[in-house]
Amino acid sequence: MGIHKMLATRRRSAIMASEKLALRAVRLAVLDAWEQSGN
């Protein structure tokens, strides 16, 4: 039971980390497009 809980927590933290990376990539892409458009 403890192992399952540990795996679930690890999976959740991995998902959160990948979501943070995705958000950062999107933000960088938006800023890049913004600068290229001259604003």
N, C-alpha and C positions, 0 to 999 in steps of 0.2 A: 504494500500500500504506500509506504514511504517512497519507494522507487517511482511509482506511477506519478505521485505528486511532484517529485523532483523533475521528472521528464516533462510534465505538463508545464511547470514553471519555466524550464529551460526553453521549451518550444515557444511559450508566450513571449519570453524576453527576446528570442531570436526574431519573432514576427515583428515585435516593436522596433527592434534595431533595423530591420529591413525597411519598415515603414518610414523610419527617420531618414534613412539613406535615400529612399524614393522621394520624400518631400524635399530634401536638400537638393537633389538633382533637378526636380521640377522648378524649385526656386531659382537655381542657377540658370536654368534654361530661359526662364521668364526674364530675369535681369539681363541676360545676354541679348535677347530679342529686343528688350526695351532700349538698351544702349544702341543697338544697331539701327533702330527706327529713328534715332535722333532726338529722343526725349531725354 
